[in-house]
Amino acid sequence: MTILIAGGGIGGVSAALALAQKGFKVRVLERAAEFGEIGFGIQLGPNAFAMLDRLGVRQALEATAFFPNNLVMQDATNGREVSRIHLKGAFRQKYKWPYAVIHRRDLHGALLDACRDKPELVSLETSSGLKSFKQDKGRVQVTLEDGREIEGEMLICADGLRSAGRQQIIGDGEPRVSGHVAHRGVVPMDKVSDTRFVDDMVIWVGPNLHLVQYRLRGGTVLNNVCVIESEQYKQGREQWGGMDEVQHIFAGMVPYVRDALSFISTERSWVMCDREPTAGWTQGNVTLLGDAAHPTLQYLAQGACMAMEDGVVLAAEMAKRAASASPAPVNATLQAYEEARYLRAARITLTSRFFGHVCHAGGGARDLRNHLAGQRGPENFFEVDWIYRGIEV
Ligand SMILES: Cc1cc2nc3c(=O)[nH]c(=O)nc-3n(C[C@H](O)[C@H](O)[C@H](O)COP(=O)(O)OP(=O)(O)OC[C@H]3O[C@@H](n4cnc5c(N)ncnc54)[C@H](O)[C@@H]3O)c2cc1C
C-alpha cells in the first residue's frame, strides 16, 4: 500500500521514517518549496530520546545535542532560585535516556537524511500542499493546492496547527490564540559575559513573562526565548506583543534577565496557540498527527516529542495489522492509534496551559509557587514523571 503524509515537519518525517522502517511505502507531500524548520532550539525529554533511538537517529543527534546538568527555575523579580531538577545521576538511571536540547534543523535534518537513505520506500515531495481529500472503497484521493490529484490507500495529515486535513475531519476552525507571544535569538558563547547559568537549562519566571536559556550545537551557542502574556492582546489591539511590549513587561526584572533581551532577534515572533483536546481525528483511512491533531502551548516542551511518539505508535499499529493473518480494516488500525494517543496528548495540552499560569504567576500565586517548588528536592521528578517515563510501543 502507499501511505500519503501531508506535511514534512518533525511529525511528518518521523512518521515517514517509522513507517518505512516497518517496510511501508510513503509519499511525503510538503507544501513549502523546501523541507526545513524555522526557529532555533528544541528541548527533548527522555521520552523523545526513546523515540529517536527507535528511529535510528539517536547517535547522529548526540553529537550536536547539548546535555544540560539541571533544569533550573529562577525568579526573575528577585534573582533567587525557585527549584532545580538534576538531569544526570538518578534522573538518567530512572528514565534511561537523557534530557537534551538540540537545534531544530539538526533534529529535522537527521530525520530527513534517514528518510533519504530509504529512497525505495520514502518519496519526499515539495510544493505539494494538501487542499482536500475524498475517499472511496479504501482509496484516498488527495487534491493538492495546485490542482494535481494523487491517490493512496491511507492519508496521514501532519500539516501542523492550521491543518487542512483537520478542517475536513473535525472542522473546528482557527486555533485558540493564547495571547502569549515568543521571541527568540541565538548568540555565540563568546558574546555571553555572565556564564553562571550556561551549563543548565534555565527558565526565569516573572509576572506575565518568562525567559528560557540553554546552549545548543555542542554548547557553542546560547539559545534565548522570551515569552510574554500580552496586555495589548487582552485590550484587543491590532498590533500586539512586539519587542516594545516585551521591554515594558520585563522592565522590573533583575538586570541579568533584562540584559538577555539584547540576545533576542527582532526578525519574527511566534504567537502561541493550542486547541481544546478533541477526539475523532480519524475518518475512514485518514488520520491526523502531531500539531494537526493536538497542538499545545510550549510550557512542557512536548509538542514535537508528542509528534514523534505519534509516528512511532502509528507505525507500530500498522505493522501489527500487516503481520496479522486476518488484517483489520485500515480504519480500525487508525482508530487504535488515535485511542493510544488521545488522552496522553490531551494531558500535555491541558497541563501546559496550567504550567504557563504557574510560570507567569504574580502576587500570592507566585509566593505559593515559590514555596511549594522550593520544598521539592532536585531528585524529585513527580511533575514530569508521567511524561518522561514515556510510552510502551
Ligand atoms: C516557541 C516554541 C517553542 C517550542 N519548544 C518546543 C520544545 O522545546 N520541545 C518540543 O517538543 N516542542 C516544542 N515546540 C512545539 C513544536 O515545535 C511543535 O509541536 C512541532 O514542531 C509540531 O510538528 P508537526 O510536524 O506536527 O507540525 P509543524 O512543525 O507545523 O509541521 C507541519 C508541516 O506541514 C507543512 N504544511 C502546512 N500545511 C500544509 C498542507 N496543507 N499540505 C502539506 N504540507 C503542509 C508545513 O510547511 C510544515 O512543514 C515549540 C513550539 C514553539 C512555537
PDBQT file of the ligand as one rigid body, heavy atoms in Angstrom, charges set to zero:
ROOT
HETATM    1  C1  LIG A 401       8.308  28.862  20.679  1.00  0.00    +0.000 C 
HETATM    2  C2  LIG A 401       8.104  27.380  20.596  1.00  0.00    +0.000 A 
HETATM    3  C3  LIG A 401       8.903  26.527  21.331  1.00  0.00    +0.000 A 
HETATM    4  C4  LIG A 401       8.704  25.163  21.278  1.00  0.00    +0.000 A 
HETATM    5  N1  LIG A 401       9.525  24.351  22.014  1.00  0.00    +0.000 NA
HETATM    6  C5  LIG A 401       9.357  23.019  21.957  1.00  0.00    +0.000 A 
HETATM    7  C6  LIG A 401      10.234  22.167  22.694  1.00  0.00    +0.000 A 
HETATM    8  O1  LIG A 401      11.165  22.630  23.359  1.00  0.00    +0.000 OA
HETATM    9  N2  LIG A 401      10.042  20.815  22.625  1.00  0.00    +0.000 N 
HETATM   10  C7  LIG A 401       9.026  20.261  21.860  1.00  0.00    +0.000 A 
HETATM   11  O2  LIG A 401       8.903  19.041  21.831  1.00  0.00    +0.000 OA
HETATM   12  N3  LIG A 401       8.186  21.047  21.153  1.00  0.00    +0.000 NA
HETATM   13  C8  LIG A 401       8.326  22.407  21.173  1.00  0.00    +0.000 A 
HETATM   14  N4  LIG A 401       7.504  23.219  20.442  1.00  0.00    +0.000 N 
HETATM   15  C9  LIG A 401       6.408  22.602  19.659  1.00  0.00    +0.000 C 
HETATM   16  C10 LIG A 401       6.886  22.022  18.346  1.00  0.00    +0.000 C 
HETATM   17  O3  LIG A 401       7.595  22.994  17.608  1.00  0.00    +0.000 OA
HETATM   18  C11 LIG A 401       5.714  21.532  17.525  1.00  0.00    +0.000 C 
HETATM   19  O4  LIG A 401       4.827  20.798  18.331  1.00  0.00    +0.000 OA
HETATM   20  C12 LIG A 401       6.190  20.628  16.385  1.00  0.00    +0.000 C 
HETATM   21  O5  LIG A 401       7.060  21.321  15.547  1.00  0.00    +0.000 OA
HETATM   22  C13 LIG A 401       4.989  20.093  15.601  1.00  0.00    +0.000 C 
HETATM   23  O6  LIG A 401       5.453  19.357  14.487  1.00  0.00    +0.000 OA
HETATM   24  P1  LIG A 401       4.434  18.978  13.319  1.00  0.00    +0.000 P 
HETATM   25  O7  LIG A 401       5.254  18.263  12.320  1.00  0.00    +0.000 OA
HETATM   26  O8  LIG A 401       3.233  18.331  13.871  1.00  0.00    +0.000 OA
HETATM   27  O9  LIG A 401       3.946  20.381  12.729  1.00  0.00    +0.000 OA
HETATM   28  P2  LIG A 401       4.772  21.516  12.001  1.00  0.00    +0.000 P 
HETATM   29  O10 LIG A 401       6.120  21.651  12.565  1.00  0.00    +0.000 OA
HETATM   30  O11 LIG A 401       3.900  22.713  11.973  1.00  0.00    +0.000 OA
HETATM   31  O12 LIG A 401       4.946  20.967  10.503  1.00  0.00    +0.000 OA
HETATM   32  C14 LIG A 401       3.878  20.995   9.597  1.00  0.00    +0.000 C 
HETATM   33  C15 LIG A 401       4.455  20.899   8.196  1.00  0.00    +0.000 C 
HETATM   34  O13 LIG A 401       3.366  20.813   7.282  1.00  0.00    +0.000 OA
HETATM   35  C16 LIG A 401       3.536  21.754   6.235  1.00  0.00    +0.000 C 
HETATM   36  N5  LIG A 401       2.182  22.110   5.784  1.00  0.00    +0.000 N 
HETATM   37  C17 LIG A 401       1.327  23.006   6.301  1.00  0.00    +0.000 A 
HETATM   38  N6  LIG A 401       0.168  22.974   5.650  1.00  0.00    +0.000 NA
HETATM   39  C18 LIG A 401       0.296  22.021   4.694  1.00  0.00    +0.000 A 
HETATM   40  C19 LIG A 401      -0.573  21.489   3.710  1.00  0.00    +0.000 A 
HETATM   41  N7  LIG A 401      -1.819  21.938   3.544  1.00  0.00    +0.000 N 
HETATM   42  N8  LIG A 401      -0.124  20.485   2.921  1.00  0.00    +0.000 NA
HETATM   43  C20 LIG A 401       1.137  19.995   3.046  1.00  0.00    +0.000 A 
HETATM   44  N9  LIG A 401       2.007  20.481   3.952  1.00  0.00    +0.000 NA
HETATM   45  C21 LIG A 401       1.570  21.453   4.781  1.00  0.00    +0.000 A 
HETATM   46  C22 LIG A 401       4.332  22.885   6.850  1.00  0.00    +0.000 C 
HETATM   47  O14 LIG A 401       5.026  23.608   5.849  1.00  0.00    +0.000 OA
HETATM   48  C23 LIG A 401       5.266  22.121   7.792  1.00  0.00    +0.000 C 
HETATM   49  O15 LIG A 401       6.432  21.689   7.130  1.00  0.00    +0.000 OA
HETATM   50  C24 LIG A 401       7.672  24.614  20.470  1.00  0.00    +0.000 A 
HETATM   51  C25 LIG A 401       6.874  25.457  19.703  1.00  0.00    +0.000 A 
HETATM   52  C26 LIG A 401       7.084  26.824  19.750  1.00  0.00    +0.000 A 
HETATM   53  C27 LIG A 401       6.220  27.704  18.893  1.00  0.00    +0.000 C 
ENDROOT
TORSDOF 0
